[in-house]
Amino acid sequence: MLVHPWDAPRDDAEWQRWLDVHDFGQLVVNGLDGEPPHVQPLHFAYDAERGEAVTHLARPHPMWPALLANPEVVLSVVDDYVYVPGPWQAAPEQPPEHGVPTSFYAAVQLRCRALVVDDPAEKADLLNRQVGHFQPEGGSAQVAVGAAPYGRLLSGIRGLRLEVTGVRAKFKFGGKRSDEVQDRIAGKLAGRAGPRDTAAGEHMLRRRPA
């Protein structure tokens, strides 16, 4: 992923905060013997203090042989994406029809070392961490080995701890455009009010220099 200086995160906290609420991505695992990569959409819980994300997959998943052969994987998350029409981006001295269309988006790619979790007690802890992230209000029983209702289901899954070894993050929201053009784009996004337009406009305004 190409990251221009004006699209780079201000600091690690920026992309970490974004992952707190963008917790659905794609796990990419190298294929075996020249096969294409495996790509699995999934929910995950990222823990900045531990430097890892946790998730799980069904034991019969066809990805396991490839992952065990090469545990170097990528967890990719993309959201807050919008299409920006060309006229919105035109410089003040340009005719509107000469503006260049583009995409705005936020993306974080975590390069990870995957650690498979098969111990029942460790799997229960991992699942409780995930549920705690997604359901902080509670409402579900704790997962415990040998205990209803989830204990009997532990044998059907394998856990994954994804230790983060590298990060590429990008917030592409018109950072190289003039204030005048950014104001125009922000107004157009607010007026269009399509899916993700509000989030994209908030990113644009948030990232402008004070």
C-alpha positions in Angstrom: 0.0 0.0 0.0 1.4 3.4 -1.1 1.3 5.9 1.8 2.1 9.5 0.9 3.3 11.7 3.8 0.0 13.7 3.8 -1.9 10.4 4.2 0.2 8.9 6.9 -1.2 8.6 10.5 -0.2 11.4 12.8 1.0 8.8 15.4 0.3 5.2 16.4 -2.6 6.3 18.5 -4.5 7.5 15.5 -4.7 4.1 13.8 -5.1 2.3 17.1 -8.1 4.3 18.0 -9.6 3.6 14.6 -9.1 -0.1 15.1 -11.0 0.1 18.4 -14.2 0.6 16.4 -13.3 -1.0 13.0 -12.9 -4.6 14.1 -14.0 -6.5 11.0 -11.3 -7.2 8.4 -9.7 -9.8 6.1 -7.1 -12.2 7.2 -4.7 -13.0 4.3 -2.6 -16.2 4.4 -0.1 -17.3 1.8 -1.2 -20.2 -0.3 0.6 -23.5 -0.5 2.6 -24.7 -3.5 1.9 -21.6 -5.7 -1.8 -21.4 -4.9 -3.3 -18.0 -4.5 -3.6 -16.5 -1.0 -6.4 -17.5 1.3 -8.6 -14.5 2.3 -11.0 -14.9 5.2 -13.4 -12.1 6.4 -13.7 -12.0 10.2 -14.3 -10.1 13.3 -11.3 -9.6 15.6 -10.4 -7.8 18.8 -7.2 -5.7 18.7 -5.3 -5.1 22.0 -2.8 -2.2 21.7 -1.2 -3.0 25.1 -0.4 -6.6 24.1 0.4 -5.7 20.5 -1.9 -8.4 19.2 -5.3 -9.2 17.7 -7.3 -12.2 18.6 -9.8 -14.2 16.6 -10.8 -17.8 15.9 -11.9 -20.0 13.0 -13.7 -23.3 12.7 -11.5 -26.4 13.0 -12.4 -27.7 9.5 -11.4 -24.4 7.8 -9.3 -25.0 4.7 -6.9 -22.2 5.6 -5.2 -24.1 8.5 -2.6 -26.1 6.5 -1.4 -22.9 4.7 -1.3 -20.9 7.9 0.6 -23.6 9.8 3.1 -23.9 6.9 3.7 -20.1 7.0 2.4 -18.2 10.0 3.4 -14.8 8.5 0.0 -13.2 7.7 -1.7 -9.9 7.1 -4.8 -8.6 8.7 -6.3 -5.9 6.5 -9.0 -3.4 7.5 -10.6 -0.8 5.1 -13.6 1.4 5.9 -14.9 5.0 5.7 -14.4 4.9 2.0 -16.2 7.2 -0.4 -16.0 8.2 -4.1 -15.1 11.8 -4.7 -16.2 13.2 -8.1 -13.7 15.1 -10.1 -15.4 18.6 -10.0 -15.2 18.5 -6.2 -11.4 18.3 -6.4 -10.8 21.0 -9.0 -8.4 23.7 -7.9 -9.9 27.2 -7.8 -8.1 28.2 -11.1 -9.3 25.0 -12.9 -12.6 24.4 -14.7 -14.6 22.0 -12.6 -14.5 19.4 -15.3 -10.7 19.2 -15.0 -10.8 18.0 -11.5 -9.5 14.5 -10.8 -11.9 11.9 -9.3 -10.5 9.9 -6.4 -11.3 7.7 -3.5 -11.1 8.6 0.1 -10.6 5.8 2.7 -9.0 4.7 5.9 -6.9 1.5 5.9 -4.8 -0.4 8.4 -2.7 -3.4 7.4 -1.2 -5.4 10.3 1.6 -7.8 9.5 1.4 -10.5 12.1 2.8 -13.8 13.3 -0.1 -16.1 13.8 0.0 -18.3 16.9 -2.6 -21.1 16.9 -4.4 -21.7 20.2 -5.6 -25.3 20.8 -5.5 -25.5 24.6 -9.1 -25.5 25.8 -8.6 -23.1 28.7 -6.6 -20.7 26.5 -9.3 -20.9 23.8 -11.9 -20.1 26.4 -9.9 -17.0 27.6 -9.5 -15.9 24.0 -13.2 -16.1 23.3 -14.0 -14.3 26.5 -11.7 -11.5 25.4 -13.5 -11.3 22.0 -16.9 -11.2 23.6 -15.8 -8.7 26.1 -14.7 -6.4 23.3 -17.9 -6.7 21.3 -20.4 -7.0 24.2 -19.0 -4.8 27.0 -22.5 -4.6 28.3 -22.4 -8.4 28.9 -25.5 -10.6 28.4 -23.7 -13.8 27.4 -22.4 -16.6 29.6 -18.7 -16.9 30.2 -16.9 -19.5 28.1 -15.4 -22.2 30.4 -14.0 -25.6 29.8 -16.6 -28.3 30.4 -19.3 -25.9 31.4 -22.6 -25.1 29.6 -23.5 -23.6 27.3 -20.2 -23.1 25.3 -17.7 -25.6 26.8 -18.8 -28.4 24.5 -18.2 -26.2 21.5 -14.6 -25.4 22.1 -13.4 -28.6 20.3 -14.9 -27.2 17.1 -12.7 -24.2 16.8 -9.1 -23.1 16.9 -8.0 -19.8 18.3 -5.6 -17.3 16.8 -3.4 -14.8 18.4 -2.0 -12.5 15.8 1.2 -10.9 17.1 1.7 -7.6 15.3 5.2 -7.3 13.7 4.6 -4.4 11.4 1.9 -1.8 10.5 1.0 0.2 7.4 -1.8 2.7 8.0 -3.3 5.3 5.7 -5.9 8.0 6.1 -6.5 9.3 2.5 -8.8 12.3 2.9 -7.6 15.0 0.7 -4.6 16.0 2.8 -2.7 17.6 0.0 -5.5 19.8 -1.1 -5.8 23.5 -0.2 -8.1 24.5 2.6 -10.5 26.0 0.0 -10.8 22.7 -1.9 -11.1 20.7 1.4 -13.9 23.0 2.5 -15.7 22.4 -0.8 -15.3 18.6 -0.5 -16.5 18.6 3.1 -19.6 20.6 2.1 -20.3 18.3 -0.8 -19.9 15.2 1.4 -22.3 16.7 3.9 -24.8 17.5 1.2 -24.6 14.1 -0.4 -25.1 12.3 2.9 -24.4 8.9 1.5 -23.1 5.8 3.2 -19.8 6.7 5.0 -19.9 10.4 3.8 -20.2 11.7 7.3 -17.2 9.6 8.5 -15.1 10.7 5.6 -15.9 14.4 6.2 -15.0 14.0 9.9 -11.7 12.5 9.0 -11.0 15.3 6.6 -11.7 18.0 9.1 -10.0 16.2 12.0 -6.8 15.8 10.1 -6.4 19.4 9.0 -3.7 21.3 10.7 -4.9 23.4 13.7 
